[in-house]
Amino acid sequence: MRFLYLEPANDWTNQTVEERMRLCAEALYAHQLIAPRYFNQITLGISRRADRQRGLRARNRTPTHECRRCDGTGYLDHAGFAQELCDHKVAP
């Protein structure tokens, strides 16, 4: 199963589809093409779907190491923005 919202957005560097969709909604709101109510609904929907996909991926992932940096998931999470692979070499 592919997690579309968590896939890298290849034409923009270091962004996921979730981040790109959020930026698109912000651009529409900034140019007054959508009302604040719709902007909030859109961003909340994006967040919920991405969080659901993160939860599914975390449940399906088997721990690789007993690493304190990544909690054994194999990925570093930077405040929910981007996930990078953990090298398990550097202490926390």
Summary of the structure (lengths in Angstrom):
residues: 92
radius of gyration: 15.8
end to end distance: 31.9
largest distance: 48.7
contacts: 200
relative contact order: 0.13
helix: 46%
strand: 9%
